[in-house]
Amino acid sequence: MSPAEPDPFADPEWRAANRRLWDERVPIHVAGDFYDVPGFLAGAITLRDFEREDLGDVTGRELLHLQCHFGLDTLSWARLGAQVTGLDFSEPAIEAARSLAAQLELEAHFVQADVYSAAERLGRQYDIVYTGLGALCWLPDIERWADQIHALLRPGGIFYLAEFHPIGEVFADDSLDLAYDYFGNDQPRVWDEPGTYADLEASTRHNRSYEWVHPVSRVLDALARRGLRLERFREHDHTLYRRWPFLERDDQGAWRLPETLPSLPLMYSARFLRPMDPGPPSA
Ligand SMILES: C[S@@+](CC[C@H](N)C(=O)[O-])C[C@H]1O[C@@H](n2cnc3c(N)ncnc32)[C@H](O)[C@@H]1O
């Protein structure tokens, strides 16, 4: 960051506001239809097919899920055989995740901490670090985030990221009219909207949020500059929620642009390897 740019860590208001917002939304998400907790308790795996394909067999692997919310995806990896740790800064989210793990008798470790202090708080490295859909927009600084990923990953380990494609953020709410910049978003977008994507009508008090748009190139480049090697990168033509009113739901539950419109990437996923550290030079 150049000296002229504001340091987002100098003003913790973004973190306090975002935590209040998430703390309030956790019980709404646990109780609502969107996350289908009864279906999860009955055995569902909430991960997307492409995530499972990209990561492959996780049996016995030590997996850290950053920004795990109340743990459905984390516990899904546990159901697939991983030894999981989930981390989130929201205490109600971590409590709900622990309660689900206990009800299901799934072995899992949940830690309440900010992503930016994850390496220090956890004090160890993992075979797999995973971060899932809807995580990066809450983070002001992708460089400091990439430092955390590198520090948390064992040499030979895999970092896997699945995210909403930031191109979706340049359009207006109800049309494909260009409305916002793709680049140059160091300043947060500050929203003040009741409800949640999981229940638009939910009555909420803490509605102010600070969010950032991170171009795909910045995310991939930040990881590559820390020595992580890109093994797989995909863009997906569908998403998880009704981003625009004209999206259509397919029979798998995914939201897609109608065939009458040009196609756009709506999610992306990337798999990186942290190569083994080079040994000492041979004599
Ligand atoms: C949309 S949810 C992620 C959903 C997730 N993919 C899942 O498994 O359901 C975003 C999560 O990020 C967490 N979060 C936001 N900022 C954070 C931060 N600075 N440190 C840790 N967690 C954070 C929120 O508490 C919330 O649980």
The ligand as an SDF file (V2000), in Angstrom:
LIG
                    3D

 27 29  0  0  0  0  0  0  0  0999 V2000
  -21.4950  -15.2480    3.5270 C   0  0  0  0  0  0  0  0  0  0  0  0
  -20.7590  -15.9210    4.9470 S   0  0  0  0  0  0  0  0  0  0  0  0
  -19.7990  -17.1860    4.2320 C   0  0  0  0  0  0  0  0  0  0  0  0
  -20.6720  -18.2950    3.8940 C   0  0  0  0  0  0  0  0  0  0  0  0
  -19.8800  -19.5620    3.8410 C   0  0  0  0  0  0  0  0  0  0  0  0
  -19.3210  -19.7690    2.5380 N   0  0  0  0  0  0  0  0  0  0  0  0
  -20.6670  -20.7300    4.3240 C   0  0  0  0  0  0  0  0  0  0  0  0
  -20.0530  -21.7400    4.5420 O   0  0  0  0  0  0  0  0  0  0  0  0
  -21.8530  -20.6340    4.6000 O   0  0  0  0  0  0  0  0  0  0  0  0
  -19.4450  -14.7790    5.3880 C   0  0  0  0  0  0  0  0  0  0  0  0
  -18.8430  -15.1250    6.7480 C   0  0  0  0  0  0  0  0  0  0  0  0
  -17.6500  -14.3440    6.8910 O   0  0  0  0  0  0  0  0  0  0  0  0
  -17.5140  -14.0180    8.2630 C   0  0  0  0  0  0  0  0  0  0  0  0
  -16.5670  -12.8900    8.3290 N   0  0  0  0  0  0  0  0  0  0  0  0
  -16.6890  -11.6590    7.7620 C   0  0  0  0  0  0  0  0  0  0  0  0
  -15.5840  -10.9330    7.9940 N   0  0  0  0  0  0  0  0  0  0  0  0
  -14.7390  -11.7100    8.7280 C   0  0  0  0  0  0  0  0  0  0  0  0
  -13.4460  -11.4980    9.2770 C   0  0  0  0  0  0  0  0  0  0  0  0
  -12.7870  -10.3460    9.1290 N   0  0  0  0  0  0  0  0  0  0  0  0
  -12.8650  -12.5220    9.9690 N   0  0  0  0  0  0  0  0  0  0  0  0
  -13.5320  -13.7020   10.1430 C   0  0  0  0  0  0  0  0  0  0  0  0
  -14.7690  -13.9440    9.6620 N   0  0  0  0  0  0  0  0  0  0  0  0
  -15.3690  -12.9580    8.9470 C   0  0  0  0  0  0  0  0  0  0  0  0
  -18.9420  -13.7090    8.7080 C   0  0  0  0  0  0  0  0  0  0  0  0
  -19.1090  -13.8110   10.1060 O   0  0  0  0  0  0  0  0  0  0  0  0
  -19.7370  -14.7720    7.9310 C   0  0  0  0  0  0  0  0  0  0  0  0
  -19.9440  -15.9170    8.7180 O   0  0  0  0  0  0  0  0  0  0  0  0
  1  2  1  0
  2  3  1  0
  2 10  1  0
  3  4  1  0
  4  5  1  0
  5  6  1  0
  5  7  1  0
  7  8  2  0
  7  9  1  0
 10 11  1  0
 11 12  1  0
 11 26  1  0
 12 13  1  0
 13 14  1  0
 13 24  1  0
 14 15  1  0
 14 23  1  0
 15 16  2  0
 16 17  1  0
 17 18  1  0
 17 23  2  0
 18 19  1  0
 18 20  2  0
 20 21  1  0
 21 22  2  0
 22 23  1  0
 24 25  1  0
 24 26  1  0
 26 27  1  0
M  CHG  2   2   1   9  -1
M  END
$$$$
